[in-house]
Amino acid sequence: MVQRSELETNIRRMVALDILSKPLSSLGQKACRRRDKLAEEASESLQEDLERVFAYKETTEIEKARTLREGITVFKIEHPKYGKVLEEMIQEKRIQKDTQLVYGITEGCSLGVGEYRSVMRDLGLSAIEADGMYTHLLEISHRLGSASEYAKRTILL
């Protein structure tokens, strides 16, 4: 068995998680878009005589804070002189430094099945569930074009 440092193990696990997260995220976003479209269609054709399901519209009033932009607009109306100064300050460009961790798997090396299954178990799946999902998730990831182990990956720190 190959001896790996804790850093190497962590990076390999990050790559595995990145590869597995893409198809799960993609499917989740697709499911949400479809659910929202169906909800809109359902809300336009509501009926009261449904036996096995229910659906109704409910309007609630809750107090919410203004958005930042709404607050600035109100401030500019109440204090036009200072509002103009504030808007100019906001529009002023500035340089911002971001630090990213760049990571990946070296060409010629690869992740093992056990590493994928291990991170899936860490996410709360049983060993049987991880075994059952692993190949399907990698196939979807390959189809989406996000499964390359050799891709340079970045994460904002």
C-alpha positions in Angstrom: 0.0 0.0 0.0 1.3 3.5 -0.9 2.1 5.7 2.1 0.5 9.1 1.7 1.0 12.2 3.8 -2.1 13.8 5.4 -1.8 16.7 2.9 -1.8 14.4 -0.1 -4.7 12.4 1.3 -6.7 15.6 1.9 -6.0 16.9 -1.7 -7.0 13.5 -3.2 -10.2 13.6 -1.2 -10.9 17.2 -2.3 -10.6 16.1 -6.0 -12.9 13.2 -5.4 -15.5 15.4 -3.7 -15.2 18.0 -6.5 -15.8 15.3 -9.1 -18.7 13.8 -7.3 -20.3 17.2 -6.4 -20.7 18.3 -10.0 -23.4 15.8 -11.0 -25.2 16.0 -7.7 -25.3 19.8 -7.9 -26.4 19.7 -11.6 -29.2 17.2 -10.9 -30.3 19.1 -7.8 -30.5 22.4 -9.8 -32.3 20.7 -12.6 -34.8 19.2 -10.2 -35.4 22.6 -8.5 -36.0 24.3 -11.9 -38.5 21.6 -12.9 -40.2 21.7 -9.5 -40.6 25.5 -9.7 -42.0 25.2 -13.3 -44.6 22.6 -12.1 -45.5 24.7 -9.1 -46.2 27.7 -11.3 -48.4 25.6 -13.6 -50.2 24.1 -10.7 -50.8 27.5 -9.0 -52.6 28.6 -12.2 -55.1 25.7 -12.3 -55.9 25.1 -8.6 -59.1 23.0 -7.8 -60.8 22.3 -4.5 -62.1 18.8 -5.3 -58.9 16.8 -5.3 -59.0 13.6 -3.3 -55.4 12.2 -3.1 -53.4 15.5 -3.1 -53.9 19.0 -1.9 -52.6 22.4 -3.1 -53.6 25.9 -2.2 -52.2 29.4 -2.3 -51.3 31.0 1.0 -50.2 34.6 1.4 -48.3 35.7 4.5 -46.9 39.0 5.5 -43.6 39.0 7.2 -41.4 42.0 8.1 -38.1 42.1 6.2 -35.2 44.5 6.4 -34.5 46.6 3.4 -32.0 45.4 0.9 -28.7 47.4 0.9 -29.7 49.1 -2.4 -33.1 50.1 -1.0 -31.4 51.5 2.0 -29.1 53.6 -0.1 -32.0 54.9 -2.3 -33.9 56.0 0.8 -30.7 57.6 2.3 -30.1 59.5 -1.0 -33.7 60.9 -0.9 -33.5 61.9 2.7 -29.9 63.2 2.5 -29.3 64.2 -1.2 -25.9 65.9 -0.5 -24.5 62.9 1.4 -26.3 60.4 -0.8 -24.4 61.6 -3.8 -21.1 61.2 -1.9 -22.1 57.8 -0.8 -23.0 56.7 -4.4 -19.7 58.0 -5.7 -17.8 56.0 -3.0 -19.7 52.9 -4.0 -19.0 53.4 -7.7 -15.3 53.9 -7.0 -13.2 51.0 -8.3 -10.8 49.2 -6.0 -8.4 46.4 -6.3 -9.3 43.3 -4.3 -7.0 40.4 -3.8 -8.4 36.9 -3.6 -6.4 33.9 -2.4 -7.2 30.6 -3.9 -6.0 27.1 -3.3 -5.1 25.5 -6.6 -5.1 21.7 -6.4 -5.4 18.5 -8.4 -4.0 15.1 -9.3 -0.6 14.9 -11.0 -0.7 13.5 -14.6 -0.2 9.8 -14.6 -1.7 9.3 -11.1 -5.3 8.6 -10.4 -7.8 8.3 -7.6 -8.9 4.8 -6.5 -12.4 3.5 -6.2 -11.9 3.4 -2.4 -11.2 7.1 -2.2 -14.5 8.0 -4.0 -16.4 5.5 -1.8 -14.7 6.9 1.3 -15.8 10.5 0.7 -19.3 9.3 -0.1 -19.4 7.5 3.2 -18.2 10.7 4.9 -21.2 12.4 3.3 -23.5 10.0 5.2 -24.1 7.2 2.7 -23.8 3.6 3.8 -21.1 1.4 2.1 -23.8 -0.3 0.1 -25.3 3.0 -1.1 -21.8 4.4 -2.0 -21.0 1.3 -3.9 -24.3 1.5 -5.8 -24.0 5.2 -6.7 -20.3 5.5 -7.4 -20.2 4.3 -11.0 -23.4 6.1 -11.9 -22.1 9.4 -10.5 -18.8 9.1 -12.3 -20.7 8.4 -15.6 -22.8 11.5 -15.2 -19.7 13.5 -14.2 -17.9 12.3 -17.4 -21.0 13.3 -19.5 -21.0 16.7 -17.9 -17.3 17.1 -18.7 -16.3 17.6 -15.1 -14.7 14.3 -14.2 -11.1 14.8 -15.3 -8.9 14.0 -12.4 -6.1 16.0 -14.0 -8.0 19.2 -14.2 -6.6 22.2 -12.2 -9.1 23.0 -9.5 -9.4 26.1 -7.4 -11.2 27.0 -4.3 -11.4 30.4 -2.8 -9.8 30.7 0.6 
